[in-house]
Amino acid sequence: MCNKLRSNLDLKIIIRSLIIIFTVFSISSIFVYKQTTKKFHTNTTKQIHLKSQLVNKDITNIFENNKIISEIIETDENVNRYLLEVKKREDVKTNVLYPKVIKTFKNIMKSHDDIYSIWVANEQANFYLDAIGNSNSSCYNIYKRPWREQVANSDEVILTDPYIEYGTCIEVISLIKSLRQDNKIIGYVGIDIKLDHIFTIMEDYIVGKKGMNFLINKNYEFIYSYVGENDEDIVFKNKLIEHVKTLDKDCRDYRKITYKNNKYFIYHHIIDLNGWGIIQLIPENDIDQDINDFLKIMLIIFSIAAISLLIIIIFEGIMYKLRENRLKIQARTDSLTGSINRSYFMELSKQEFCLAKKENRKFNLLMIDIDYFKSVNDNYGHHIGDVVLENMARLSVRLLGNNNAIFGRVGGEEFAAIIMDIDEKEAFIVAEDLRTKISNMDINTDKGNISINVSIGLTSMKNSDIQLKEILKRADKAMYEAKKSGRNKVKIK
């Protein structure tokens, strides 16, 4: 049903969008034609700034994404155990964790095309291991690696200057993080990015047919240069750096420089991540005035069309979202009691369990079962049993809501609740209060007032709990113990 709604929505959006764009374009074509015959003063600032922002974004995204990956690897239990267990170079491939570490690295590289290699190095055993299993450690000396001192003195992910990658002649840039235990370095994890990959990005965002892009580090040394290394080029690059040093960050008041009889505007932009700078040289005569004016007007036209299209999308999107939310609520709600159903309760429970484990928070689970509910149905009829379930659920939601609990119906007369951030004693008090108030509740039915009792099983998450099902089993056992010991009780397991 949802797919059918989405298909109808997409068809309506396409038809209406085409009508609006065609209408706006037709009306505006005459205006565009007249305006393009006039001469206006050229303005390339937006185009240049956009290009600079895009190259900045692409390069920064590579480093930021890989920084996150290195921090994820840092928390990988297999990697940490491997580095701790391997004491000798001879044990690199014989350790039982070796295939798991290799598999982890390969899986990451499969989904990240910009990564050239992932590796770990051990401080004590002085060995190196990369994603394809290279570990020829006989000639590897971690203490002579160009990045070692910088990384060893920092707890952060370090982005290195270009260097020759171990075992190859390939120039790379690495994001390297020291792995520590009790403030002692046990090893390093590194993610290598080919310098050529950065160069490709730089070339993708050249402005103008004869434009040039350069990449410099924070010490104003060239990492990527569009020109050669002859005497004329060296003089030019030195002069270029002198100009850049006088420019403010993100300067838009362009200086000019001449190279081989061509005049260029200089644009300098600092990359967000590491203080590197992008220098863009834009040819003075490479931007066509009339084309820019035409594109500017077309931008206005299509902006109007896009806004119109956006209005349609928003309207249709709201209507679709309302329908989707209505279906979602129906799928997650128990139709009788109005509380959440079993499947959604289990989904939320897993989320809260993972959050509690990750953030070391308290996690309590209540299993609640109505005592002798079968006799209610047998003596008064199922419609009275439904009234009992509705009233019991309504009271439970109201009482447990003060503790931000998650409450749901997980079976016929069985309910469950998750309570976070309180200890077991406090959870027991909440459970006892719920049990007492349910016992004291008079349920008004067309066959008179009815009273019920509940048996509650309570358990709290322990450090040894790995999966949610372990907690569910304990709570069930506790609930059945409450029933066996006389019912109308709260038992802790």
C-alpha positions in Angstrom: 0.0 0.0 0.0 2.8 2.4 0.9 4.6 1.7 -2.4 1.3 2.4 -4.3 0.9 5.7 -2.4 4.6 6.6 -3.2 4.1 5.8 -6.9 1.0 7.9 -7.2 2.8 10.7 -5.3 5.8 10.6 -7.6 3.6 10.6 -10.7 1.7 13.7 -9.5 4.9 15.5 -8.6 6.5 14.8 -12.1 3.4 15.9 -14.0 2.8 19.1 -12.0 6.5 20.0 -12.0 6.8 19.6 -15.8 3.7 21.8 -16.3 5.1 24.6 -14.0 8.6 24.5 -15.4 7.4 24.5 -19.0 5.0 27.4 -18.3 7.6 29.5 -16.4 10.2 28.8 -19.0 7.9 29.7 -21.9 6.9 33.0 -20.3 10.4 33.9 -19.4 12.1 33.0 -22.7 11.3 36.3 -24.3 12.7 38.2 -21.3 15.8 36.0 -21.3 16.5 36.6 -25.0 16.3 40.4 -24.6 18.5 40.5 -21.5 21.3 38.4 -23.0 21.9 41.0 -25.7 23.0 43.5 -23.2 26.4 43.9 -21.7 26.8 43.7 -17.9 29.9 43.9 -15.7 31.2 40.4 -15.1 31.1 38.9 -11.6 32.9 35.7 -11.0 33.0 35.8 -7.2 30.2 33.4 -6.6 31.5 30.9 -9.1 35.1 31.0 -7.7 33.9 30.8 -4.1 31.7 27.9 -4.9 34.5 26.0 -6.6 36.8 26.6 -3.6 34.1 25.5 -1.2 33.5 22.3 -3.2 37.1 21.3 -3.3 37.4 22.2 0.4 34.3 20.1 1.2 35.5 17.1 -0.9 39.0 17.0 0.6 37.8 17.7 4.2 35.1 15.0 3.8 37.7 12.4 2.9 39.7 13.2 6.0 36.7 13.6 8.3 35.2 10.3 7.2 38.4 8.4 7.5 39.0 10.0 10.9 35.7 8.5 12.1 36.8 5.2 10.7 40.1 5.3 12.5 38.2 6.1 15.8 35.9 3.1 15.1 38.9 0.8 14.6 40.3 2.2 17.8 37.3 0.7 19.7 37.4 -2.6 17.9 38.0 -5.3 20.5 39.8 -7.7 18.1 42.3 -5.1 16.9 43.1 -4.1 20.5 43.4 -7.7 21.7 45.6 -8.5 18.7 48.0 -5.7 19.4 48.2 -6.7 23.1 48.7 -10.4 22.4 51.3 -10.2 19.6 54.6 -9.9 21.5 57.0 -11.0 18.7 57.2 -10.4 15.0 57.0 -14.1 14.4 53.5 -14.1 16.0 52.0 -11.6 13.5 50.3 -14.2 11.3 50.0 -17.1 13.8 47.8 -15.3 16.3 44.2 -16.5 16.2 42.9 -12.9 15.8 45.0 -12.3 12.6 42.2 -13.3 10.1 39.6 -11.3 12.0 41.7 -8.2 11.9 42.4 -8.6 8.2 38.7 -9.2 7.5 37.7 -6.1 9.4 40.1 -4.0 7.4 39.0 -5.5 4.1 35.3 -4.9 4.8 36.0 -1.3 5.6 38.0 -0.8 2.4 35.2 -2.4 0.2 32.9 0.5 1.1 35.4 3.3 0.9 37.1 3.8 -2.5 39.3 6.6 -1.3 41.2 4.4 1.2 44.4 3.0 -0.3 45.3 0.9 2.7 44.5 0.3 6.4 47.2 -1.0 8.7 48.2 -1.5 12.3 51.7 -1.2 13.8 52.8 -2.6 17.2 55.0 -0.4 19.4 56.4 -3.2 21.5 56.9 -5.9 18.9 57.8 -3.3 16.2 55.7 -5.0 13.5 53.5 -3.8 10.7 50.3 -5.4 9.3 48.1 -4.1 6.5 44.7 -5.0 5.0 46.1 -7.5 2.5 48.3 -9.3 5.0 51.6 -7.6 4.2 53.8 -8.0 7.3 57.4 -8.3 6.1 58.6 -6.9 9.4 62.2 -7.7 9.1 63.1 -4.3 7.6 60.3 -2.4 9.3 61.3 -0.1 12.1 58.4 1.9 13.7 60.8 4.2 15.4 62.1 5.5 12.0 58.7 6.2 10.5 58.3 9.9 9.7 55.0 10.2 11.6 55.9 8.2 14.8 57.0 11.0 17.1 54.1 13.3 16.2 51.5 10.6 16.7 53.0 9.2 19.9 52.8 12.6 21.5 49.1 13.0 20.8 45.8 11.3 21.7 44.1 12.7 18.5 44.0 11.4 15.0 47.0 12.9 13.2 46.9 13.9 9.5 50.5 13.5 8.2 52.3 15.4 5.5 52.9 13.3 2.3 55.5 10.5 2.8 56.4 7.2 1.0 54.2 4.4 2.2 56.0 1.4 3.8 56.7 -1.4 1.3 55.9 0.6 -1.8 57.0 3.7 -3.7 53.6 5.3 -3.5 53.3 8.7 -1.9 50.4 8.8 0.6 48.8 10.9 3.3 47.9 9.1 6.4 45.4 9.5 9.3 47.1 7.8 12.2 45.8 7.2 15.7 47.8 5.8 18.7 46.0 3.0 20.5 46.5 3.2 24.3 45.7 1.1 27.3 46.2 2.7 30.8 47.9 5.7 29.0 50.5 3.3 27.5 50.8 3.0 23.7 50.1 -0.5 22.5 50.2 0.3 18.8 48.9 2.5 16.0 46.2 2.3 13.4 46.7 4.1 10.1 44.5 4.8 7.1 46.5 5.7 3.9 45.1 7.9 1.1 46.9 8.1 -2.1 48.2 11.6 -2.8 47.1 11.2 -6.4 43.5 10.9 -5.1 43.8 14.4 -3.6 45.4 15.7 -6.9 42.4 14.4 -8.9 40.0 16.4 -6.7 42.2 19.5 -7.1 42.1 19.1 -10.9 38.3 18.6 -10.9 37.7 22.1 -9.5 39.9 24.3 -11.8 38.2 27.5 -12.7 38.6 28.5 -16.4 40.2 26.8 -19.3 43.7 27.9 -18.3 43.1 27.9 -14.6 45.5 26.3 -12.0 45.0 24.9 -8.5 47.7 24.4 -5.9 47.7 22.8 -2.4 50.0 24.0 0.3 50.5 22.9 3.9 50.3 25.3 6.9 54.0 26.0 6.5 53.4 27.3 3.0 55.1 24.3 1.4 53.7 23.0 -1.8 51.9 19.6 -1.5 50.4 19.8 -5.0 51.7 22.1 -7.7 50.2 22.6 -11.2 53.5 23.8 -12.6 56.9 22.3 -13.0 60.2 22.7 -11.2 62.4 24.7 -13.6 63.9 28.1 -12.6 61.0 30.1 -14.0 58.4 27.9 -12.2 60.3 28.1 -8.9 60.5 31.9 -9.1 56.7 32.0 -9.9 55.8 29.8 -6.9 57.9 31.8 -4.5 56.2 35.0 -5.7 52.8 33.2 -5.4 53.5 32.3 -1.8 54.5 35.9 -1.0 51.1 37.1 -2.3 49.3 34.3 -0.4 50.9 35.3 2.9 49.5 38.8 2.6 46.0 37.5 1.9 43.5 37.0 4.7 41.8 33.7 5.1 39.0 33.2 2.5 40.1 36.5 0.9 37.8 37.6 -1.9 39.7 40.9 -2.8 41.8 39.2 -5.4 45.5 40.0 -6.1 46.9 39.5 -9.5 49.9 37.5 -10.7 51.4 36.9 -14.1 52.7 33.5 -15.4 54.0 33.0 -18.9 52.3 36.2 -20.1 48.9 35.2 -18.7 47.3 37.3 -15.9 45.6 35.4 -13.1 43.5 36.4 -10.0 44.8 34.7 -6.8 42.2 33.1 -4.5 43.4 31.5 -1.2 41.1 29.3 0.9 42.0 27.4 4.2 40.8 23.8 4.4 38.7 23.4 7.6 40.4 20.2 8.8 44.2 20.8 9.1 45.2 24.3 8.1 46.2 23.4 4.6 45.5 26.0 1.9 44.0 25.8 -1.6 45.3 28.4 -4.0 43.3 28.9 -7.1 44.5 30.9 -10.1 41.7 32.2 -12.3 42.5 33.5 -15.8 41.5 37.1 -16.1 40.3 36.7 -19.7 38.9 33.2 -19.4 35.3 34.1 -18.3 32.9 35.0 -21.0 30.8 38.0 -20.0 27.7 37.2 -22.0 27.6 33.6 -20.9 27.8 34.6 -17.3 24.9 37.1 -17.7 22.8 34.5 -19.5 23.5 31.9 -16.8 22.6 34.4 -14.1 19.2 35.1 -15.6 18.6 31.4 -16.2 19.4 30.8 -12.6 16.6 33.2 -11.6 14.2 31.5 -14.0 14.9 28.0 -12.7 14.9 29.2 -9.1 11.3 30.3 -9.6 10.5 26.9 -11.1 12.4 25.2 -8.3 10.5 27.2 -5.7 7.2 26.3 -7.3 8.3 22.7 -7.5 9.3 22.8 -3.9 5.9 24.1 -2.8 4.3 21.1 -4.6 6.8 18.7 -3.0 6.2 20.1 0.5 2.4 19.9 0.1 2.5 16.4 -1.3 5.2 15.4 1.1 3.1 16.5 4.1 0.1 14.6 2.8 2.2 11.5 2.2 3.8 11.8 5.6 0.4 12.1 7.3 -0.7 8.9 5.6 2.5 7.2 6.4 2.5 8.2 10.0 -1.1 7.0 10.3 -0.2 3.6 9.0 3.0 3.5 11.1 1.0 4.3 14.3 -1.5 1.6 13.4 1.3 -0.9 12.9 2.9 -0.1 16.2 -0.2 0.2 18.4 -2.2 -2.5 20.2 -5.7 -1.9 18.9 -7.4 -2.9 22.2 -5.4 -1.1 24.9 -3.9 1.7 22.9 -0.4 0.9 24.2 2.4 -0.2 21.9 2.3 -3.7 20.6 4.8 -6.5 21.1 6.9 -6.0 18.0 7.4 -2.3 18.6 8.1 -2.8 22.3 10.8 -5.3 21.4 12.2 -2.8 18.8 12.4 0.0 21.4 13.7 -2.4 24.0 16.7 -3.3 21.8 17.4 0.3 21.2 17.3 1.2 24.9 19.4 -1.9 25.8 22.1 -0.9 23.2 22.0 2.7 24.5 22.4 1.5 28.1 25.3 -0.7 27.3 27.0 2.0 25.3 26.5 4.8 27.8 26.7 2.7 30.9 23.2 3.6 32.0 20.7 1.8 34.2 18.2 -0.6 32.5 15.3 -2.2 34.3 12.7 -4.6 32.8 9.2 -5.4 34.3 7.1 -8.3 33.1 3.5 -7.8 34.3 0.8 -10.5 34.1 -2.8 -10.2 35.3 -3.6 -12.9 37.9 -6.4 -15.3 37.1 -7.4 -13.4 33.9 -8.9 -16.5 32.4 -11.5 -16.6 35.2 -12.5 -13.0 34.3 -13.2 -14.1 30.7 -14.9 -17.3 31.8 -17.1 -15.7 34.5 -18.0 -12.3 32.8 -17.2 -12.8 29.1 -14.5 -11.7 26.8 -15.9 -8.2 26.4 -15.5 -7.6 30.1 -12.0 -9.0 29.8 -11.3 -6.4 27.2 -12.5 -3.6 29.5 -10.1 -5.0 32.2 -7.2 -4.9 29.9 -8.0 -1.4 28.7 -8.2 0.0 32.3 -5.1 -1.8 33.5 -3.1 -0.5 30.5 -4.4 3.1 31.0 -3.5 3.1 34.7 0.0 1.6 34.0 0.8 4.2 31.3 -0.2 7.0 33.6 1.8 5.8 36.6 4.9 4.6 34.6 4.9 7.8 32.6 6.3 9.7 35.6 9.5 7.6 35.1 9.6 8.0 31.3 9.0 4.2 31.0 8.3 2.3 27.8 5.1 0.3 28.3 3.5 -2.2 26.0 1.3 -5.3 25.6 3.4 -8.3 24.8 0.8 -11.0 25.0 -2.9 -11.7 25.9 -2.9 -10.5 29.5 0.9 -9.9 29.7 2.5 -6.5 29.6 6.1 -5.3 29.9 7.9 -2.0 30.8 11.4 -0.6 30.4 12.6 1.9 33.0 15.9 3.6 32.4 18.3 5.6 34.7 17.1 4.3 38.1 18.7 1.5 40.1 17.0 -1.8 41.0 15.8 -0.6 44.4 14.1 2.4 42.9 12.6 0.2 40.1 11.2 -2.1 42.8 9.5 0.8 44.5 7.9 1.8 41.2 6.8 -1.8 40.5 5.3 -2.1 44.0 3.5 1.2 43.6 2.1 0.0 40.3 1.0 -3.4 41.7 -0.7 -1.7 44.7 -2.6 0.8 42.6 -3.8 -1.9 40.2 -5.0 -4.0 43.2 -6.9 -1.0 44.6 -8.5 -0.1 41.3 -12.2 -0.6 40.8 -13.0 -1.4 37.2 -16.5 -0.3 36.3 -18.3 -2.7 33.9 -21.8 -3.4 32.9 -21.6 -6.4 35.2 -20.5 -4.4 38.3 -17.1 -3.4 39.6 -14.2 -5.8 39.2 -10.9 -5.9 40.9 -7.7 -7.5 39.6 -4.2 -8.3 40.8 -1.0 -8.6 38.9 2.3 -10.5 39.4 5.4 -8.6 38.4 8.8 -9.9 37.6 11.7 -7.3 37.8 15.3 -7.6 36.7 18.0 -5.1 35.9 20.8 -5.2 33.4 24.1 -6.7 34.6 27.6 -6.2 33.2 27.6 -9.8 32.0 24.4 -9.3 29.9 25.4 -9.5 26.2 21.9 -9.7 24.7 18.5 -8.4 25.5 17.1 -11.9 25.6 19.0 -12.8 28.7 17.2 -10.0 30.6 13.9 -11.0 29.1 14.4 -14.6 30.4 15.2 -13.4 33.9 12.2 -11.1 34.0 10.0 -14.0 32.9 11.4 -16.3 35.6 10.9 -13.6 38.2 7.3 -13.1 37.1 6.5 -16.9 37.3 8.2 -17.0 40.7 5.8 -14.2 41.8 2.9 -16.4 40.6 4.1 -19.6 42.2 4.6 -17.8 45.6 1.0 -16.7 45.8 0.5 -14.0 43.1 -0.1 -10.3 43.6 3.7 -9.8 44.2 6.8 -8.3 42.8 9.8 -10.6 42.5 13.4 -9.6 41.6 15.6 -12.0 39.6 
